[in-house]
Amino acid sequence: MNIRILDTTNRRDVRRFVEFPFTLYENCPQWMPPLVSSVKATLDRRRYPFYHHSDADFFMAEDGDDVVGRITVLENRRYNDYNQRKAAFFYHFDVIDDVGVARALFDAVADWAARRGLRMLYGPKGFLRSDAPGILIEGFEHRAALSMPYNYAYYPRLMEAVGFEKEIDYLSGYVQEGHDLDQRFYALADKIEERRGFWVKTFRSKRELRAWIPKIQRVNNEAFTEVWGYYPLDDAEVQMIGKQLLSVANPRLMKVVMKGDDIAGFAFVFPDISDALKRVRGRLWPLGWIRVLWAMKTTRRMSGNGVGLLPEYQGMGGSTLLYVELAKTLKAAKATHCDLAQAMETNVKSLGDMNAIGVQWYKRHRVYRRAI
């Protein structure tokens, strides 16, 4: 077995790195692929905004002509400077069920990080704050939601075998067709709007939503400073996240909770196009985009990956309005299923609110840590 760093200018290397999970999960119905172009973009050191301030490398494990594992290691200098840490992160971790391969990959990553004076390894955590973190440790029987990580059930065992321990968990839940809130929630929401000055901004077109994206991203960047892994994004990263949001957004499913002229929270629902991405193997060209566009218009599966109230507005009734708007959005879309993705286990208020509206918890992702 050989572990080597990718030459990101070599098309064959890039193709083998990107395509390995498609081989690994070929017979796994629960796995949903990423957009191939988005993965390739992270290997582009000239254009991807992460490299404006930080560094990363990509490793592959090979057994003869076969790829048997891959991993990315990141030195996020903005994170380390803001949090006064000496941390490295890993991402794009995929491996066969072999502890020797996993150990060799992490040894290579640890050596890379140690040579840069880094002292702790966390992950999986991606290039952008919007990249979903963690390894799935519960809920393997359920299909992955849009942009959410999925892995085989042997991954947690491998992580523990090579010396990792828990850093933090994220919980994901769902609501299904027929789910609705008690009428008292709707009555209370009306009173909150009237008495507290909350109101809901809706969108009719992508053009209108696009005009709001800079403000939405600026608030999102500045407000959630207490979440795990936080660091302030630069303008290029904010623009990229906004571009990603727009690419999968249906404006009529996007709601912004306002307090006067200020953004107080978000109730963002996205069409879950994972099935379409699987059929086209994560590729939009030459004809995959037709199937994906059709799925965006016709799917009744949704992903509530962006539902939350800014900390300064919690406890003022805004959360009731937020979840009422979510319920209205799902009913209007005739949704049969909606994933509510990755609430931090330490966010007791958010978990309590979701329990109150009947969210069923069914997946758990874990971020791991190991000293270098």
N, C-alpha and C positions, 0 to 999 in steps of 0.2 A: 504493500500500500504506500502511496506517495501523497504527501500534502504539499500543495504549492499555491503561491499567490498568483492570481489571475493577471494577465496582461489585458487591461481593459480596452486597449486599442486593437486587440486581436478578435476579429469577429467570431472565429470558431470558439475561443474561450468564452466569450460573452454568451453565445448561443448555448453552449453546454451548461453554463452556470444557470441561465434562465430556465432552461428546459428540464433540468433535473427533477423538480417537484412534479412535473407533468408525468414523468415516468414513475416516480415513487408512489404517486396517488392514482395511478391509472385505473385501478380497480376499486377505488374508494368512492362510493356515491356521496358521502358527506362532505368531501373536500370540494371547495369552489375556487377556481383559479383567479389570480390577479390579472389585471390588464398588463399584457407583456410589455407594451411600450412604456408603462409606468415603472416597471422593474428595470428595464434597460436604461431609463433616464437616470436612475440612481448611480449608474456606473459611468456616467458622462461627467468627467471632472471639469470640463470646460464650461458646461452650461448649468449643471445642477446647483442651486443656490447654497446648499450645505457646504460646498467646497470653497465658498467665499470666505469662510471663517474657520473651517474645521477640516478633518482628514478622515479617510477610511480606506480599508483594503478588503479584498475578497479572496477567500480561500476555497479550494476544492480538494476533496479527498478522492483519489483515483486508485482503482484496483485493476491493473492492466488497462484495457480500453474503456472500462466502465467507471462512471462517476458514482461514488457511494456516499457522498456527503458534501455539504457546502456550508459556508458561514461567512458573515460580514462582521468586521470589527470597526468600531467608530470611536474617534476621539472628538467629542463635541466640546470644543473650547468655549463656546458661549455658555453652555450648561455649566462647565467647570468654573469659569470665571464668576458667573452669577451666584452659584451655590458654594463657592470656595471648596471645591472637591477636586480629587484626582481620580476621576472615574473614566472607565471605558465602557462601551456598550456593545452587545452583539445583536445581530439581526440576520434575517434570511437563513435561519438555521434549519436545515433539513438533512436527515441522515437515515440510513438503514438501521435495523435493530441490531446494533453491534456496539458494545460499550467501548471497544478498542478504537473504533473509528471516531466515536464521539470524543473520547479522551484526546486523541491525536489532534482533532480540530481545535478543541479548547486549549490544548497546550500551545498550539501555534498562535492562537489569539492572545493568550496570556503573555507569551514571549514578546509579541508585537507591542502590547500595551506596556509591559515592564520596561522596554527599551525607551519608552517615552515618559517614564517616571510616573505612570499611572498605577494606582494601588488597589482598586476595586473594580470588578467586572459585574455589570448588571445587564439583564435582558430577558427576553427579546424586547428591544426598544429601537424604533426606526429613526430615519433621517429627519422627519418632521414631527412636530407635536401632534399632528393629526393622524399619524400612523398608529394603528391599533397595536397595543403592546401585549406581551404575555404568551405563555404556552398553555394550551387547553389542558386542564387537569380533571374536569368533570363535564359530562355531556357529550361524550364521543359518539353516541348513537344519533345525534341530531346534526342535520346539515348546517354548514357554516352560513352565516348571514353575509350580506354585502360587505366586503372589505375586512371581514373578521378572520383572525387566524384559526386554522384547523391543523391538527396533527394527530398521529396515531397514539394509542393509549400507552405505548411503551416509552414515550418521550419523558414523562415525569420520572420514571425509573432510571433512565439514562442520566438525567440531570442530577439526581441524588447520588448515583454511582460515581460521578466525576466530581463530587464535592460541592455542589450547589445547595443553597437553602433558600427558603422563602424570603422575599422582600415585601411584596404586597400582592393582594388578589383583586381581581375585577369580576363582578357578577353581571351576567346578562340574563334578561327575562323576555317574556313575550306576552302579548294579548292576542286573542283569536276573534274570528268573526262572531258577532253576537255580543261581544263584550261591550258594556256601556257603564257609565257612572250613574250612581243614584241621583235622582232629580235634585236633591238638596245641593249637590255640587254646582249644578247649573244656576240655581237660585243664588247661591253664595257668590258665584263668579259675577253675576250681574250687580250685586251689591258692592263687590270689591271695585269693579270698574267705576261705579258711580261715586263711591265714597273716597277711594284712595287715589284716583287719578290714573289708574292703569287703563290701557287700551291695546288693541291688537292690530298690528300692521300686517296686511295681506298683500300679495303680489299677483298680478295678472299676466305678466310676461317676463321673459328672461331679460329683456332690456331694462325693465323696471328693477328687477332683482339685481342685475349687474351694477346698477347705479348705487345700490345700498351695500354691496359687498365690501368696499373699503371701510365703511363705518362699522359694519358687523365684525370684520376681522380685527379692526383696531381695538374694539371693545373686548373681544374674545382674547386678544393678546395681552391686554392690560389687566383684566379682571380676575382670572382664575389662577392667581399666583400661589395658592395653597395646594394645588393638585400635585401629585407625585410626578417628578420629572420636569417640572416647569423651568423654563428659561425664556427670556423675551426674544421673539422672532425679529429678524431684520425685514426690511421692506420687500426684498425679493422673495423670502419665504412666505410672507403674508400674501403676496400676489399669487404665488404658486398654489397655496391652499385654497384661495378664492377661486382660481381657475379650475381646480379639481372639484370643488363644490358645485360650480356652475355646470360642469360637464355631465353630472348625474342628477341634476336638480329638475324637478317639475315645480315651477313657481307657485302653482296653486296648493302645493303641499308644504310650503315654507311659511312659517308664521314667526313674527317677532313681537314679543311682549314689550310694550313701551310704558314708561312712567313719565308722563308729560312728554318732553322732547328727548328723553334719554332711553336708551335700550336697557331693559331690565332682564330680559331672558330670551330664550330661543325654543321653538318647537319645530325642529326641522325633521321632516319625514322624506325619505328617498324611495323611489321605486327600486325594489330588489331585483337587479338584473343578473344575479349570479348564475341562474340556469342558462341564460343566453350566453354568458361568457364561457361557461363550460362547453357548450355546443360548438363554439368557435375557437376553443382552446386559447382563450384570452387574447385573440388577435382581431383587430378591427379591419385590417386590410387583407385581401382586396374587397371582400364582400361581408365580412363579419359585422360591420357597422349597421347594415340593413337589419339584421336579426336583433342587434342590441337596441336600435331605435324602436323597433316594433315591440320589444319587451318593455321598454320604458313607458309605452303608451297602453299596454294591455295587461301587464302583470298586476295581480291583486296581492302579492306579497310585498310588504313594506319594511323599511329599516328606519327606526327612530334613532338615528345616530347623530344626535345634536339636540338633546332635550335638557335644558337646565336653566336655572335662575341665578343671576349674579349674586354673590354673597351679601352685598349691601341691601338687597331687596328681599332677602329671605326673612320669614317671620312677619311679613306684611300682608299676606294673603295672595301674593303673586303666584305662588306655586299652584293654588287652586285654579286660577285663571289659565295657567300654563297647561295643566292636565285636561281641563275642559276643552281647550283649543285642540289639544292632541286628539281627544275623543271625537270632536267634530270633524277633524281632518280625516281620520280613519273611516268614519261613517260616510263622508262625502266621496271618498275614494273607493268605497265598497271593498275595503281591505279584508282579506281572509286571514291574514296573519301579519303581525308587526313585531319585529325584534326590537327590544330596547337594550342597546348594547353598552356594556362595560361601565357600570357604576362602581366607583372605588368602594371597597369594603369599609373604609374609614369614613365615608360620607353618610353618616347615620341619618341625617335629615333627608337626603335624597332617597335613600333606601326606604325610610319610613313613609315618605310620600307615595312611592311606587307600591309599597305594600297596601296602602290605603285605597289605591285605585284598582287593586286586584291583579297586579303583575305576577306572573308565575315564573319563578327563578329556575333556570335549567342548565346554565353553563357557568363555568368558572375558569378564568385565565389567571395564570400566576407569572409574575415577574420574579426572577431568581437573582441571587447575588453570590459572589465568591471572591474571596481575597486573592489578589495576584501575588 
